[in-house]
Amino acid sequence: MNDKITVVVSSREDYNEDKLKQLIAGCGVETDIIFVKNDNKFNLTAVYNHGLDKAATDIVIFMHDDIQFLKENWGRDIIKLFNENQDYGIIGVAGSAYFDKKGSWWDYTDDRYGQVMHRQGLRSWVSRYSDLLGDKLQEVCVIDGLFMAVNRNRITKRFDENLNGFHFYDIDFCLNNFLDKKTKIGVTTLIRIVHKSMGNTPIEWRLNLDYVNQKYKDFYPIKVKKYNRKK
């Protein structure tokens, strides 16, 4: 695996080279950027599949355009994590080892992992889904899409373009690969991120949850192997 990554960014804003350079500042490795202006014209799943096809590197990072990295050399950290964990194909900064029809992984208090800082106006706070994990990966079945690192050679499933809009693309992608049992999904706390907006659950979120529930209902509850959920 070479020391180079591809970053895929979908944004409602026009291409801005300075902003994109600032977004990936401190990566620590050579980086290709695939930028797609997308003002609700394309489903995010289609944009991300385009990124998988167009990328010339093994590692592809899918990230929101409203995050900020708090730690230098995050690209090197991702490469090292994939090198040291050959059975992992998807890595994120927050997620859950358990998933069912409820859909809101962040509410699974006993099952969630990772840490993300949020900033809204002058207010900042940290969502501590778990303690810090050190250099280790915590295996999960779903991760949050604000930052998704993917090794293209280790996944077997692409993003489902039947999902409309910008919700559950991450959940479906993870569940599809997790259930295929060809790769693992992990959460790391080495990558420190500020998310500059809050998530919400509009009607599109609920419609896509219905789609995901219909697709995976026969597998619920979905959980990491040898994982015993607390009652």
N, C-alpha and C positions, 0 to 999 in steps of 0.2 A: 504493500500500500504506500503510495507516494505521499509526501507532505504537502498536499494541495487539496482544497475543498471547493465545492460550489455552493453558493448561497442563493436561494430562490426567494424573491420578495414580490408579493402582490400588493399593489397600493392603489388607492383612489386618486392619489396625487400624480402630477406629471413627473417624469424622470428628472432627478436632481442629483448630479454626480457628487456634489459636496455632501449632501445629506446621506447618500448611500455609503460614502467613505467614512462618515462619522458613525453610521450604524454599525459597521463592522470593524471600527477602530479597535486596535489591541488584539486582533485575532491571532497574530503571531505566525501565520503561515500564508503562503500564496493563495489568493482567493479569486475565483471567477464569480461574477454576479449575473444572475438571470433576473431581469426586472420586467414585470408585466404590469402596465397600467390597467386597472380593472375597476371601473366605476359601475359595478353590478352588471357588467356585460357578460362575464363568464363565471361559471361555477368554479369555486376554488379547487375542486377536485380535478377539473380539466386543466387549470393552470399548473397544478402540481404534477400531474402526469406529463405535461409538456416539459416541466423542469427535469423530471426523471429521464425523459428521452433525450433532451438536449445537453445535459451535463456530460462533461468529458472526464469527470473524476469519479472515484469509487464512492466518496462520501458527499452527500448532498444535505444541506441544511435548509429546512423550510422555517421561516420566521416571520413574525408580524413586523410591520414597519414602525411600530410604536414601542419598541423595547430599547433598553440601554444596558450594555454590559458593564458590570462593576469590577470585573477581574480581568487582568491582562492574560494573553495567551490562551484564550478559551478554545481557539481552534486546535492548538497543540494538545489541550486536555482531551478534546473529543477524539482526535486521532489516537492518542495513547489509550483511551478507554476501549476503542474498537480493537486496537492491537492486542491488548491484554485480556480482552473478553471476546474470543473468536466466535462464541455461540450467540452473541447479541447482534441484531441487525437494526434496531431502532432504540434511540436514547433520547430522553427528554428531561425536563427539570422539575416536573410535577406529574403525579398520576396515581393510579390505584391498582392494587392487586386483586380487586373484586369489582364485578360489574353485573348489574341486573336491570330490570325494566325501568327503574327509577331514573337512570340516565345521568344524574348529577354526581359524578365521581367524587367531587370535593366534599360531599356530605357523608361519605363513608368514613366516618371518623377513625375507626380502628384499622382502616385498610389503606389509607392514603400516605403518600410520601413526597418529599421535596420541600423546597422553600422558594417563594417568589415575593419580591418587594413590589408594592403598587404605589403609584404616585398620581394624585388627582388634584390639580391646582397646587395649593401650598401644603396639602396633607399627604403624608407618606406613612405606610404601614407594611408589615411583613406578614404574609400568609405562611405560617409554619405548619405545613401538613405533617411534618415529622421532624425528628432531630437531624442534625447534619450527618451525612453518611460517609464522610471521609473520602478515601480513594475508591471505595467499593460502589458497585451498582446494586440497586435494589430491584429485583425482578418484579414486574407488574404486568397487567394485561392491557391497560390503556394509559396514554399520556395526554397532557394538554398540548394543543397545537401552537401555542405561542412560540415554542422552540422545539423543533423535531429534527434530530440528526439521524440520517438514514444511510446505511451501507447498501448500495444498490445490488451488490453481489450476494447479499444474504437474505433479502426479502423475496417472497414468492408472489405476493399480491400487490396490485396497484390501488390507486384511489378510485373509489366507486363513483363514476360520473352520473349515476342516477340520483345522487344526493344534490339537491338544489341549494344554491347560495353558499353560506359561510359557516354552517354549523354541522357538527358531527362528522366532518371529513376526517378528523383526527381519530375519533373513537372507532369509526368503521374500519379505517386503515389498520389500526392496531388490532382490533378483534379479528379481522380477516387473516392477518399474518399470525397472530397468536394461536388461533384455532387450527391453522395449517401445520403447526408444530415443527416448522423448519428453522425457526429462529426465535430468539428471546427478545423481550422488550424491557428496558431498564430505565430507572430514574437515577440521576446524579445530582449532588449538591455542589459539585466543583464549579459548575457554571452559574455565576451569580448574575441575576437579571432584575432590572426594574421594568415593570409593565406600566405604561403611561395611560392606560384606560381600564375600565372595569368591564367584565363580561356581563351579558344579559341573556335573558331567555324569552325572546319575542315569539310570535306565532310560528315563524320559520323554524325556530329551535324545537318547538313541540311537534311540528309536522315531520321534521327529520328524525326526531326521537321515535315517532310512530313507525317510520320506515326501518330504522335500526332494530326496533323491537320485533317487528314482523320478520326481519331477516335472521335474527339470532335467538328468537324465543325458545327454540327447541334445545338451545345450549345453556340457557339460564339455570342457575347463576353461573357466571363465568369467573373462574378464579385460578390463580397460579397453582400449579401442581404441588402437592404436599403442603398446601396453605390451609390452615384451619382458622376460619373467621371467628372472631370473638362474638359471643352472644350477648 
